Amino acid sequence: MTIERAQRRLAAVLSACVAGYGELMAAHEEDALARLKSIRKATIDPIIAAHRSRFVKGTGERFLIEFASAVEAVRAAVEIQQGLAELNAAAQPETKIAFRIGIHVGDIIVDEDDIIGDCVNIAVRLDGIAEPGGICMSENAHQELHGRVGISCDDLGPATLKNIAMPVRVWRVRLDVQGAAIAQPAPPAGEPWQMVHAPALPDKPSIVVLPFDNISGDPAQDYFADGLVEDITTALSRFKSLFVIARNSAFTYKGRAVDIKQVGRELGVRYVLEGSVRKADSQLRITGQLIEASTGSHLWAEKFDGALEDVFDLQDKIASVVAGVIDPLLLDTEIKRAAERPTADLTTYDLYLRALPLIRAWAREPIAEAIGFLEQAIARDPNYGPALASLALCHSQNFLSGWGDPADESARARTLARRAREAAPNDPMTVTSAAGALLSVGEDTNVLKRMVDGSLARNPNHAFGWLWSGWIRTVSGEADLAIEHFETSLRLDPRAPRRAFHLTGMGICHFWQQRFDQAAAILEASFNELPSYSMTIWFLAACYAHMGRLDDARAFAARHGIVPGGQGEKVGAMYGDPAQRAFFLAGLRLAAGEQA
C-alpha cells in the first residue's frame, strides 16, 4: 500500500473575521450579507489580486488568504483595513462593518484547495486578539518585516492561544483612524536599521535561551542541541519570578550570527543564555554562558561532559542544573541593579529586591529595615505575593529571635503568610517563603510538607524550595531526608549567598543522629559565615555540651547571651519529636549553666 505524503510549504496566512458577526446578523441579516458581498467584490478581491496571494476559503464570518510572504500579507492587510475605514466613514452607524485580521508565517499542509495546520490555527487565533479594524501578527511574521516594511508595531508580548501548545509573541500594527499604517521613523543617518519600537523590559528578570550551536560536525547533534534548548526554556518557565521568551521566538535566531545587545533590544530581555554542543568520539561537551544583554558582560559559564549513549539523561540533567543555577544568579544580579537605582524611582519589585539581602543578614536592625521596604511594596501592590511572603518571614524571624512582642509577631507572620498564599498560590518562591514563616511560628509540619512538596512538584529546580523542604524535615525529625534536600538545594544553587542556612540545617540533622563531631564542624562553619544566626548559636552550644566540652559550651553560651529559660528554650518547642526536643533542651541547659 502506498501512503501519499502531505504536501507542505512555507506560507504567510491571513485570517480575517467580521467583528460582532453574530449581533450583526441578528439585527440586519440580509443587509449585512449584501454589504459583506459588496465589500469582498469591490475592496478585498482587488487587493488580494495585487499581492501574490490566493483566496483559500471564506464563510460568512471569516476568510483565509495565503500569501507568498509576510511582507505581502501585511501590506494587503493594511490596505484592506484602510479601504474598510473609508467605506465606514461614509456609512450609517448601523451598517458599518469592521474586520479583525491575524497574520502568521509557518508550515502549512495543502489539502486539495484547502490549507490546514498550526500555521492556519495561529492566524485564526490572532484575528481574535486584534481589535475591530486592527491587525495582529506573530513574531514569525514580524521578523520578516525588518527593513522591508516601514510601519510601526507595538509588542503585546507572549500570548497563550487556545489549542496552541506554546505561547506566541504578538505584534500589533499601528494604524491611524483612516486605517493607514503609521510609518516607522527613519533610522539616524549612518546607523544600521534596527527595531524602533523595542519592547519594554518587564519588571522582573527577563531571559531568552538562544539556539545552541552544533560545532561537532555531526548534523545529528542538531536534534540534541535543539532539544536541550527546549528543555532549558521549559525548566526556566517554571520559575514565576522569570519572564522567559518562548521557544518559537528564540529559534528565529537559529543559524544566524547574532549581536547579543541587539537580541536584548529586539526581544525585550535583560539576559541571554547561549551555548554550543561538540561531539568527540563517544562523548558530548556542552557549554553554556549567561550574558547581560545591555553590557555584554558574562555572568556565568559552565561546561558539561557526558556519554553519547546517555544523551537523554544528559539533556535532562543539564537542563535542570542550568535552570537551578540561573534563577538565584539572576535574582542576585537584580538585587545589585535595584540597589543602584535612586530611591525616588523604586518600583514594587525594586522595593522587594532591596529587602532580600537585609532578610539574609538575620539581624534585628536589617530585618527592621527590610520590613520598611516590604511594607512600601505592599502599599503599592497589596497582592504582590513575594513581598507578602517575605514580610511574613521577617515577622517570623522577629518571633523566633525574640525581637518584639511574640504574640504580635506570630500573628503578623501567620496573617501575611495566608495572604501571600492566596495572592500567588502557584508561585514556588511565594509558597515556600510562606511555609518557612509558618514553620518558625509552630505550624503543623504535615501541612507545610504538603505546601512545599506541591511547589516542588510544579518546579523541581527551585533551590529555595528544597532549602525550606530540608528545614521542614529537620523540624519533623527526618534527618537523613532533610540532609538530602539541603544538598539538592546547594547542587542547584552552588553559589548560594547564604550557605549558613543550609549548613545549620545539616548540622542540626547530624546533631539529632548524635554524630557530634560532624555536627560541630558544620555548625562552626555556619557560625563563621553568619555569626548572627541564632539557630546556629543555640545548637552549637547544645552540641558542645553533649560532646562533654562543657567549658567550651558555657563560654560560648555566655558570649552569646544564652541563659536558663531564654529564647532558645522557647524555640525548642518547634521541634515535633519529644525525644529530640528533650535532647536539645538538655544540652542547651547544660551550656547555660544548669546542672544535668
Backbone torsions as a table, in degrees:
resi	resn	phi	psi	omega
1	MET	NA	133.4	179.8
2	THR	-98.0	127.7	177.6
3	ILE	-104.3	121.4	-179.8
4	GLU	-76.8	133.3	176.8
5	ARG	-78.1	139.5	179.0
6	ALA	-64.7	140.8	176.6
7	GLN	-80.9	124.2	-179.0
8	ARG	-121.4	151.5	171.4
9	ARG	-159.0	159.1	177.3
10	LEU	-83.3	134.4	-178.1
11	ALA	-152.8	161.5	169.2
12	ALA	-101.8	126.9	-177.9
13	VAL	-112.1	128.8	175.3
14	LEU	-107.9	125.4	174.7
15	SER	-115.9	129.6	179.0
16	ALA	-126.9	133.3	177.1
17	CYS	-127.2	153.9	-179.7
18	VAL	-80.9	123.2	178.6
19	ALA	-67.7	131.5	178.1
20	GLY	64.1	37.2	-173.9
21	TYR	-59.9	-43.6	-177.8
22	GLY	-60.4	-46.9	179.8
23	GLU	-64.9	-37.4	-179.8
24	LEU	-63.0	-44.3	-180.0
25	MET	-67.0	-39.6	-178.4
26	ALA	-64.7	-35.0	-174.8
27	ALA	-89.1	-40.3	-172.9
28	HIS	-142.3	59.7	-170.8
29	GLU	-57.8	-56.5	-175.0
30	GLU	-66.1	-44.8	179.5
31	ASP	-62.9	-41.4	-178.2
32	ALA	-65.6	-42.8	179.1
33	LEU	-62.8	-41.8	178.4
34	ALA	-63.6	-41.5	-179.4
35	ARG	-67.9	-40.2	176.9
36	LEU	-61.2	-41.2	178.2
37	LYS	-62.8	-40.3	179.8
38	SER	-66.7	-41.2	179.4
39	ILE	-63.1	-44.3	179.9
40	ARG	-59.0	-46.8	-175.1
41	LYS	-72.6	-42.7	-172.6
42	ALA	-87.8	-28.1	-171.9
43	THR	-116.0	-52.3	-170.1
44	ILE	-76.6	-47.4	-177.0
45	ASP	-58.4	-44.6	178.4
46	PRO	-62.9	-36.1	179.1
47	ILE	-67.6	-43.4	178.4
48	ILE	-58.6	-44.8	-177.8
49	ALA	-62.8	-27.3	-176.4
50	ALA	-86.4	-2.4	-171.5
51	HIS	-130.3	43.5	173.0
52	ARG	44.3	61.2	-173.4
53	SER	-138.8	171.3	178.5
54	ARG	-136.8	124.8	174.5
55	PHE	-73.5	116.8	-174.2
56	VAL	-86.6	-55.1	-178.9
57	LYS	-165.2	160.2	178.4
58	GLY	-150.3	140.0	171.1
59	THR	-109.3	-174.5	176.3
60	GLY	-62.1	-35.2	-172.8
61	GLU	-92.4	-33.5	-169.8
62	ARG	-141.8	151.6	170.2
63	PHE	-136.9	153.4	179.3
64	LEU	-117.3	138.1	177.4
65	ILE	-130.4	136.3	177.1
66	GLU	-102.4	131.3	179.4
67	PHE	-119.2	157.7	177.8
68	ALA	-76.7	-20.8	-179.1
69	SER	-154.3	159.2	176.8
70	ALA	-65.5	-33.7	179.6
71	VAL	-58.3	-48.4	179.4
72	GLU	-64.5	-40.2	-178.2
73	ALA	-63.4	-43.8	-178.1
74	VAL	-69.3	-42.1	178.1
75	ARG	-60.9	-42.4	179.3
76	ALA	-64.5	-41.7	-179.5
77	ALA	-61.2	-43.4	179.2
78	VAL	-62.7	-43.4	-179.7
79	GLU	-65.4	-37.6	177.5
80	ILE	-62.4	-47.4	-178.5
81	GLN	-66.8	-35.1	177.8
82	GLN	-67.9	-41.6	178.8
83	GLY	-63.5	-40.7	178.7
84	LEU	-67.3	-38.4	178.3
85	ALA	-61.5	-39.1	179.0
86	GLU	-67.4	-40.3	177.3
87	LEU	-65.1	-41.9	-178.9
88	ASN	-67.9	-29.0	-179.1
89	ALA	-62.8	-29.1	-178.4
90	ALA	-100.1	3.6	-174.9
91	ALA	-101.9	159.7	174.1
92	GLN	-71.3	150.1	-176.0
93	PRO	-53.1	-39.4	-175.6
94	GLU	-74.7	-12.0	-178.9
95	THR	-106.0	0.7	-178.6
96	LYS	-70.9	139.3	178.7
97	ILE	-126.8	130.7	179.7
98	ALA	-123.7	146.4	178.1
99	PHE	-111.3	146.9	166.3
100	ARG	-104.4	135.2	-176.0
101	ILE	-124.3	133.7	174.1
102	GLY	-122.7	142.7	-177.6
103	ILE	-134.0	133.9	176.4
104	HIS	-141.4	149.3	176.3
105	VAL	-114.6	130.6	178.9
106	GLY	180.0	-169.4	-178.1
107	ASP	-81.7	127.3	176.6
108	ILE	-114.2	153.8	173.2
109	ILE	-104.7	126.6	-178.5
110	VAL	-93.4	119.7	-179.8
111	ASP	-118.4	90.7	-172.7
112	GLU	55.9	-116.2	-179.0
113	ASP	-91.8	-2.2	-176.4
114	ASP	-100.1	165.9	172.3
115	ILE	-130.5	142.2	-179.0
116	ILE	-139.7	175.1	177.1
117	GLY	118.5	176.0	-178.1
118	ASP	-59.6	-34.6	-179.3
119	CYS	-59.1	-43.7	179.0
120	VAL	-67.3	-44.5	-178.9
121	ASN	-59.8	-41.2	-179.3
122	ILE	-66.9	-42.6	178.0
123	ALA	-59.1	-41.2	179.5
124	VAL	-65.1	-42.5	179.0
125	ARG	-66.0	-33.5	-179.7
126	LEU	-68.4	-34.6	178.6
127	ASP	-67.0	-24.2	175.9
128	GLY	-72.4	-24.2	177.2
129	ILE	-80.0	-31.9	-175.2
130	ALA	-63.9	150.9	174.8
131	GLU	-77.6	156.8	172.7
132	PRO	-54.8	128.1	-176.2
133	GLY	81.5	6.4	-175.5
134	GLY	-111.6	173.0	-178.6
135	ILE	-135.1	127.8	172.8
136	CYS	-121.2	141.9	178.1
137	MET	-132.8	160.7	177.9
138	SER	-81.7	168.3	174.8
139	GLU	-60.1	-38.7	178.9
140	ASN	-57.4	-44.5	179.4
141	ALA	-68.3	-42.3	-177.5
142	HIS	-62.0	-37.5	-179.4
143	GLN	-60.1	-32.6	-177.7
144	GLU	-76.0	-10.9	-177.2
145	LEU	-86.6	-17.7	-171.9
146	HIS	-51.6	119.6	176.7
147	GLY	76.9	-0.8	-175.9
148	ARG	-110.8	-36.5	-179.0
149	VAL	-123.5	115.2	-175.0
150	GLY	-84.9	63.4	178.0
151	ILE	-119.2	154.3	178.7
152	SER	-88.1	141.1	178.0
153	CYS	-132.2	149.6	173.6
154	ASP	-106.2	133.4	177.9
155	ASP	-83.7	116.1	178.2
156	LEU	-91.4	-1.0	177.7
157	GLY	80.1	-179.8	179.3
158	PRO	-66.8	137.7	179.0
159	ALA	-125.4	139.0	174.2
160	THR	-88.8	115.7	-176.3
161	LEU	-103.7	142.4	-177.0
162	LYS	-57.9	129.0	177.6
163	ASN	66.2	15.6	175.4
164	ILE	-111.6	125.8	-168.8
165	ALA	-64.5	-44.8	-174.6
166	MET	-108.2	148.3	174.6
167	PRO	-59.8	148.4	-179.6
168	VAL	-118.7	128.0	176.6
169	ARG	-74.0	133.0	-171.6
170	VAL	-116.8	138.0	176.1
171	TRP	-121.4	139.5	179.1
172	ARG	-111.3	126.4	176.7
173	VAL	-71.9	133.1	179.2
174	ARG	-86.1	119.8	-177.8
175	LEU	-119.2	148.6	174.7
176	ASP	-85.6	-177.7	-175.2
177	VAL	-65.2	-20.4	177.9
178	GLN	-90.8	5.9	178.5
179	GLY	84.6	-1.0	179.4
180	ALA	-80.2	146.0	178.8
181	ALA	-70.4	138.6	176.2
182	ILE	-80.0	128.3	-175.0
183	ALA	-69.2	145.9	175.3
184	GLN	-81.6	135.2	178.4
185	PRO	-58.3	143.8	178.5
186	ALA	-69.3	145.2	178.1
187	PRO	-69.6	156.0	177.7
188	PRO	-58.1	147.8	-179.3
189	ALA	-58.0	135.3	176.9
190	GLY	83.6	-6.3	-179.0
191	GLU	-99.1	143.0	175.8
192	PRO	-65.5	151.2	179.4
193	TRP	-66.1	140.3	173.2
194	GLN	-149.8	164.1	-178.9
195	MET	-61.8	124.3	-179.3
196	VAL	-79.7	-43.9	-178.4
197	HIS	-92.8	66.9	178.4
198	ALA	-66.9	141.1	-179.7
199	PRO	-64.9	145.5	178.3
200	ALA	-71.9	148.5	177.5
201	LEU	-69.9	132.7	177.3
202	PRO	-67.8	163.2	-176.3
203	ASP	-87.7	46.3	171.2
204	LYS	-165.7	165.7	-177.1
205	PRO	-56.7	130.8	-178.7
206	SER	-120.1	137.6	-172.5
207	ILE	-146.2	147.9	170.4
208	VAL	-124.6	139.4	173.6
209	VAL	-101.0	107.0	-178.3
210	LEU	-75.6	154.9	175.9
211	PRO	-55.5	133.1	179.3
212	PHE	-75.4	143.5	178.4
213	ASP	-78.2	134.4	172.8
214	ASN	-93.6	104.3	-177.2
215	ILE	-109.7	21.5	-176.6
216	SER	-88.7	-13.9	-174.7
217	GLY	78.4	4.1	179.9
218	ASP	-113.7	105.4	-177.8
219	PRO	-56.9	-25.1	-179.1
220	ALA	-63.0	-24.3	-179.1
221	GLN	-76.2	-7.7	173.2
222	ASP	-57.7	-39.4	-178.5
223	TYR	-64.7	-41.9	178.8
224	PHE	-64.2	-45.7	-178.4
225	ALA	-61.4	-45.0	-179.4
226	ASP	-66.5	-40.5	178.4
227	GLY	-64.6	-37.1	178.2
228	LEU	-63.9	-43.2	179.2
229	VAL	-63.0	-42.3	178.5
230	GLU	-62.4	-41.8	-179.2
231	ASP	-65.9	-41.6	179.0
232	ILE	-65.3	-43.0	178.6
233	THR	-59.8	-44.4	178.8
234	THR	-63.6	-43.7	-179.4
235	ALA	-63.3	-41.3	179.0
236	LEU	-67.9	-33.6	-177.7
237	SER	-65.5	-18.5	178.6
238	ARG	-73.1	-17.4	178.0
239	PHE	-83.8	110.9	-179.4
240	LYS	-67.4	-14.7	179.6
241	SER	-79.1	-8.5	-176.4
242	LEU	-113.2	147.4	170.5
243	PHE	-103.9	111.7	-172.3
244	VAL	-113.9	125.7	178.7
245	ILE	-69.2	137.8	-176.9
246	ALA	-66.0	156.0	-177.9
247	ARG	-58.6	-39.6	-177.5
248	ASN	-58.2	-44.1	179.8
249	SER	-68.7	-40.9	-178.8
250	ALA	-62.4	-37.3	-173.9
251	PHE	-79.0	-2.8	171.6
252	THR	-69.1	-13.6	179.0
253	TYR	-96.1	1.3	-177.5
254	LYS	-62.9	132.1	178.3
255	GLY	77.8	6.5	-178.6
256	ARG	-111.1	143.2	169.6
257	ALA	-74.6	124.9	-172.1
258	VAL	-118.2	149.3	170.1
259	ASP	-97.8	116.3	-174.3
260	ILE	-58.4	-39.5	179.9
261	LYS	-63.6	-39.3	179.3
262	GLN	-68.3	-38.9	176.8
263	VAL	-59.2	-43.7	178.8
264	GLY	-59.4	-42.2	179.7
265	ARG	-68.8	-44.3	-175.1
266	GLU	-67.2	-36.7	-176.5
267	LEU	-98.5	-8.3	-179.2
268	GLY	68.5	46.7	179.7
269	VAL	-125.6	151.5	178.3
270	ARG	-92.5	-22.5	-175.3
271	TYR	-132.3	146.4	179.9
272	VAL	-130.3	130.2	173.7
273	LEU	-107.3	124.9	176.7
274	GLU	-131.2	166.4	-178.6
275	GLY	-171.2	-173.3	-179.1
276	SER	-149.5	160.8	178.3
277	VAL	-127.2	129.9	178.8
278	ARG	-129.6	131.4	176.0
279	LYS	-102.1	133.2	175.2
280	ALA	-136.9	110.2	-174.8
281	ASP	56.5	-120.4	-178.0
282	SER	-101.0	15.1	-177.9
283	GLN	-114.4	151.5	172.6
284	LEU	-116.9	138.5	171.7
285	ARG	-119.6	124.9	180.0
286	ILE	-116.0	130.1	175.2
287	THR	-115.2	147.3	175.9
288	GLY	-139.8	146.2	176.1
289	GLN	-145.3	139.5	-179.4
290	LEU	-104.8	129.5	-172.9
291	ILE	-126.3	138.0	171.8
292	GLU	-81.7	115.2	-168.2
293	ALA	-63.3	-38.9	-173.7
294	SER	-68.0	-29.6	-176.9
295	THR	-110.7	-19.5	-175.1
296	GLY	78.6	6.0	-177.4
297	SER	-78.8	144.9	-178.7
298	HIS	-89.4	128.5	-179.1
299	LEU	-99.5	-26.0	-175.3
300	TRP	-163.6	144.2	174.2
301	ALA	-148.3	146.4	-177.9
302	GLU	-154.5	151.8	173.5
303	LYS	-116.0	143.2	178.0
304	PHE	-129.6	131.4	178.6
305	ASP	-118.3	144.5	177.7
306	GLY	-164.8	164.0	-178.7
307	ALA	-77.3	139.6	-179.7
308	LEU	-61.5	-30.7	-178.8
309	GLU	-69.0	-21.1	178.8
310	ASP	-103.1	33.5	-167.4
311	VAL	-58.5	-40.2	-176.6
312	PHE	-75.0	-38.4	174.9
313	ASP	-63.6	-39.1	179.2
314	LEU	-63.9	-41.6	178.8
315	GLN	-60.0	-46.8	-179.9
316	ASP	-64.5	-43.3	-177.7
317	LYS	-62.9	-46.3	-178.2
318	ILE	-65.1	-43.0	179.4
319	ALA	-59.0	-42.4	-179.6
320	SER	-65.4	-47.3	-177.7
321	VAL	-64.7	-45.2	-178.2
322	VAL	-62.0	-45.6	-180.0
323	ALA	-63.5	-42.7	-179.8
324	GLY	-63.3	-36.8	179.6
325	VAL	-72.8	-41.6	-170.3
326	ILE	-69.3	-40.0	-177.3
327	ASP	-58.1	-54.3	178.8
328	PRO	-67.8	-30.9	178.6
329	LEU	-64.4	-44.3	178.5
330	LEU	-66.7	-36.4	178.3
331	LEU	-61.0	-44.5	179.1
332	ASP	-66.7	-36.6	177.1
333	THR	-65.0	-40.6	178.4
334	GLU	-67.1	-34.4	176.9
335	ILE	-61.2	-44.2	178.6
336	LYS	-63.5	-40.0	-180.0
337	ARG	-63.5	-44.4	-178.6
338	ALA	-64.9	-34.5	-178.8
339	ALA	-65.8	-23.3	-178.4
340	GLU	-88.9	-8.7	-178.5
341	ARG	-80.5	145.6	176.5
342	PRO	-64.3	144.9	-174.9
343	THR	-62.5	-26.1	-179.3
344	ALA	-74.1	-9.9	-173.6
345	ASP	-117.1	24.3	-175.3
346	LEU	-84.6	137.5	174.3
347	THR	-96.1	175.5	175.7
348	THR	-55.6	-43.7	-179.1
349	TYR	-65.3	-42.4	178.9
350	ASP	-61.7	-41.4	179.3
351	LEU	-62.1	-41.7	176.2
352	TYR	-61.3	-45.3	-179.2
353	LEU	-62.7	-39.1	-179.5
354	ARG	-64.7	-27.0	-178.8
355	ALA	-76.9	-28.2	-170.1
356	LEU	-60.3	-50.1	179.3
357	PRO	-64.7	-25.7	177.6
358	LEU	-70.8	-37.8	176.7
359	ILE	-64.2	-41.4	-178.6
360	ARG	-64.0	-22.6	-178.1
361	ALA	-67.6	-26.2	-179.9
362	TRP	49.3	56.4	175.4
363	ALA	-141.7	154.6	-168.8
364	ARG	-60.9	-47.9	-175.7
365	GLU	-68.1	-46.4	176.1
366	PRO	-59.9	-37.0	178.5
367	ILE	-63.4	-41.7	178.1
368	ALA	-61.6	-39.2	178.8
369	GLU	-68.2	-40.1	177.6
370	ALA	-61.2	-41.5	178.6
371	ILE	-58.6	-39.4	177.9
372	GLY	-60.8	-46.2	179.3
373	PHE	-64.0	-43.4	-175.9
374	LEU	-69.6	-35.5	176.7
375	GLU	-66.0	-35.1	174.6
376	GLN	-64.5	-42.5	-179.4
377	ALA	-61.2	-43.6	-177.9
378	ILE	-71.4	-30.1	175.5
379	ALA	-63.6	-33.8	178.2
380	ARG	-76.3	-40.7	-178.0
381	ASP	-139.8	95.4	-176.0
382	PRO	-64.1	-14.0	-178.0
383	ASN	-112.3	24.7	179.0
384	TYR	-83.7	99.5	-172.2
385	GLY	-53.9	-49.9	-178.7
386	PRO	-58.7	-38.4	179.3
387	ALA	-69.4	-40.7	177.8
388	LEU	-61.0	-46.1	-178.7
389	ALA	-66.7	-39.2	178.8
390	SER	-66.6	-36.5	176.6
391	LEU	-67.2	-37.2	174.1
392	ALA	-60.3	-41.7	177.4
393	LEU	-61.1	-41.4	179.4
394	CYS	-59.8	-46.6	-178.7
395	HIS	-70.0	-30.8	176.3
396	SER	-69.7	-33.7	175.1
397	GLN	-65.8	-41.6	176.5
398	ASN	-58.7	-43.7	179.2
399	PHE	-62.6	-48.2	-174.8
400	LEU	-65.6	-35.0	-175.1
401	SER	-94.6	-3.4	-179.4
402	GLY	77.5	27.1	179.3
403	TRP	-98.2	93.4	-179.8
404	GLY	109.4	179.2	-179.3
405	ASP	-70.3	120.2	-174.5
406	PRO	-58.2	-44.1	-177.8
407	ALA	-64.0	-41.5	-179.2
408	ASP	-67.2	-44.9	-178.6
409	GLU	-65.1	-40.0	179.2
410	SER	-64.3	-44.2	-179.4
411	ALA	-63.5	-42.7	178.8
412	ARG	-62.1	-44.5	-179.1
413	ALA	-60.7	-44.5	-178.9
414	ARG	-64.9	-44.6	-178.7
415	THR	-63.1	-45.9	-178.6
416	LEU	-67.3	-39.1	178.6
417	ALA	-62.2	-40.8	178.2
418	ARG	-64.5	-44.2	178.6
419	ARG	-61.7	-39.5	-179.7
420	ALA	-62.5	-45.3	-179.6
421	ARG	-63.4	-37.3	179.0
422	GLU	-70.1	-34.9	-176.9
423	ALA	-75.9	-36.2	-174.9
424	ALA	-141.6	68.0	-174.3
425	PRO	-68.3	-16.8	-177.5
426	ASN	-107.9	7.6	179.7
427	ASP	-95.6	111.3	-177.1
428	PRO	-57.3	-39.3	179.8
429	MET	-61.7	-44.6	-179.6
430	THR	-65.0	-49.0	-175.1
431	VAL	-65.6	-42.9	-178.0
432	THR	-71.8	-34.2	175.1
433	SER	-65.5	-41.7	177.0
434	ALA	-61.8	-40.9	177.6
435	ALA	-63.3	-40.2	178.0
436	GLY	-61.9	-41.0	178.1
437	ALA	-63.7	-43.5	-179.3
438	LEU	-67.8	-33.1	176.7
439	LEU	-60.0	-42.7	-176.4
440	SER	-68.7	-23.5	-179.3
441	VAL	-103.4	13.2	169.0
442	GLY	93.7	21.6	177.5
443	GLU	-66.7	151.5	177.9
444	ASP	-57.3	125.0	-176.5
445	THR	-66.4	-26.3	177.6
446	ASN	-64.6	-37.9	175.7
447	VAL	-64.6	-43.3	-177.0
448	LEU	-69.1	-35.6	176.7
449	LYS	-60.2	-43.2	179.6
450	ARG	-62.9	-39.9	178.7
451	MET	-61.0	-52.3	-174.0
452	VAL	-72.9	-39.5	178.6
453	ASP	-62.4	-35.9	177.0
454	GLY	-64.5	-41.3	178.2
455	SER	-65.5	-41.2	-179.4
456	LEU	-70.9	-27.3	174.0
457	ALA	-66.0	-36.2	177.9
458	ARG	-74.1	-33.6	-179.1
459	ASN	-144.8	89.4	-177.8
460	PRO	-71.6	-3.5	-179.8
461	ASN	-99.7	12.0	-173.9
462	HIS	-87.9	100.6	-175.3
463	ALA	-60.0	-39.8	-178.8
464	PHE	-63.7	-36.3	177.7
465	GLY	-65.3	-40.3	177.9
466	TRP	-67.6	-33.7	176.3
467	LEU	-60.1	-49.8	-178.2
468	TRP	-70.9	-31.5	174.4
469	SER	-62.1	-40.2	176.3
470	GLY	-60.2	-42.6	-178.9
471	TRP	-67.9	-39.7	179.1
472	ILE	-63.1	-41.4	177.8
473	ARG	-69.5	-31.1	175.2
474	THR	-61.9	-47.3	-178.1
475	VAL	-68.0	-33.9	-177.7
476	SER	-83.2	-2.2	175.4
477	GLY	91.3	10.0	179.8
478	GLU	-95.6	73.5	-168.0
479	ALA	-61.8	-49.0	-175.5
480	ASP	-66.0	-40.2	177.5
481	LEU	-66.0	-37.4	178.6
482	ALA	-61.8	-45.4	178.8
483	ILE	-59.5	-42.5	178.4
484	GLU	-59.0	-40.7	-178.6
485	HIS	-72.8	-36.9	174.5
486	PHE	-62.3	-41.8	-179.9
487	GLU	-66.9	-37.0	176.0
488	THR	-62.1	-42.7	178.7
489	SER	-60.3	-44.6	-179.2
490	LEU	-70.6	-30.8	177.1
491	ARG	-67.5	-37.4	178.2
492	LEU	-76.0	-28.5	-178.2
493	ASP	-131.3	70.0	-174.6
494	PRO	-65.7	-17.2	179.2
495	ARG	-103.5	28.2	-177.5
496	ALA	-50.3	126.6	-176.3
497	PRO	-69.0	-20.0	179.1
498	ARG	-130.3	75.2	177.8
499	ARG	-66.2	-16.9	-179.2
500	ALA	-57.3	-36.5	-179.0
501	PHE	-66.4	-33.5	175.2
502	HIS	-74.3	-45.9	-174.7
503	LEU	-63.1	-44.2	179.6
504	THR	-61.1	-43.3	177.8
505	GLY	-59.1	-45.4	179.4
506	MET	-66.2	-38.1	177.9
507	GLY	-62.0	-41.1	178.3
508	ILE	-63.4	-40.5	179.1
509	CYS	-61.8	-41.7	175.9
510	HIS	-66.2	-35.0	176.4
511	PHE	-61.0	-44.4	178.5
512	TRP	-58.7	-36.0	-178.8
513	GLN	-85.6	4.3	179.9
514	GLN	59.8	31.4	170.9
515	ARG	-92.3	73.7	-165.5
516	PHE	-66.9	-37.8	-179.6
517	ASP	-62.4	-45.0	178.2
518	GLN	-65.3	-42.9	-179.2
519	ALA	-60.4	-46.8	-177.8
520	ALA	-63.7	-42.4	-178.5
521	ALA	-62.7	-43.5	-178.6
522	ILE	-70.2	-41.9	179.7
523	LEU	-65.9	-35.8	177.0
524	GLU	-65.3	-40.3	177.5
525	ALA	-63.1	-40.2	178.2
526	SER	-65.7	-43.9	-180.0
527	PHE	-60.8	-40.7	179.6
528	ASN	-64.1	-30.8	179.2
529	GLU	-80.1	-40.7	-175.0
530	LEU	-138.8	81.8	-175.1
531	PRO	-64.8	-17.6	-177.4
532	SER	-85.3	-4.2	-175.6
533	TYR	-78.4	105.3	-171.8
534	SER	-64.2	-32.3	180.0
535	MET	-59.8	-39.4	177.6
536	THR	-63.3	-44.4	-176.8
537	ILE	-61.3	-47.8	-177.2
538	TRP	-62.7	-45.2	-176.2
539	PHE	-76.2	-30.6	177.2
540	LEU	-68.0	-39.5	176.8
541	ALA	-62.2	-45.2	179.3
542	ALA	-64.3	-37.5	-180.0
543	CYS	-64.7	-46.2	177.3
544	TYR	-56.6	-42.5	-177.6
545	ALA	-63.6	-45.3	-178.6
546	HIS	-71.2	-20.4	176.0
547	MET	-78.1	-9.4	-175.6
548	GLY	88.5	7.1	178.8
549	ARG	-91.0	63.7	-173.0
550	LEU	-64.5	-37.3	179.3
551	ASP	-62.9	-44.8	178.2
552	ASP	-63.4	-41.7	-178.2
553	ALA	-61.8	-46.1	-175.5
554	ARG	-73.0	-35.7	176.6
555	ALA	-65.5	-41.6	179.3
556	PHE	-64.9	-43.5	179.6
557	ALA	-63.2	-41.1	-179.2
558	ALA	-64.7	-41.0	-179.7
559	ARG	-63.4	-30.2	-172.5
560	HIS	-111.5	16.5	170.9
561	GLY	70.4	27.5	176.5
562	ILE	-82.7	118.4	-177.2
563	VAL	-128.1	157.2	178.0
564	PRO	-56.4	134.5	179.2
565	GLY	74.0	13.4	-177.5
566	GLY	-80.2	-167.8	-174.6
567	GLN	-60.5	-33.5	-179.8
568	GLY	-58.4	-37.6	179.2
569	GLU	-68.2	-36.0	177.1
570	LYS	-64.9	-37.0	-179.3
571	VAL	-66.6	-31.0	179.3
572	GLY	-55.7	-24.8	-178.7
573	ALA	-66.1	-19.8	-178.2
574	MET	-75.3	-15.1	-178.1
575	TYR	-87.1	121.5	-166.7
576	GLY	-75.4	-30.0	-177.6
577	ASP	-78.1	116.6	-175.8
578	PRO	-58.0	-38.3	-179.1
579	ALA	-66.6	-42.9	178.7
580	GLN	-65.5	-42.6	-179.9
581	ARG	-60.3	-45.2	179.9
582	ALA	-64.6	-38.0	179.9
583	PHE	-63.7	-45.2	178.8
584	PHE	-63.2	-48.2	-176.3
585	LEU	-65.4	-33.9	177.1
586	ALA	-63.0	-44.0	178.5
587	GLY	-65.7	-39.4	-179.5
588	LEU	-65.2	-39.3	179.9
589	ARG	-68.1	-37.0	175.5
590	LEU	-61.9	-44.1	179.7
591	ALA	-64.7	-33.4	-178.4
592	ALA	-79.0	-3.9	174.0
593	GLY	109.8	-1.9	177.1
594	GLU	-77.4	152.9	177.6
595	GLN	-81.0	146.4	178.9
596	ALA	-64.8	NA	NA
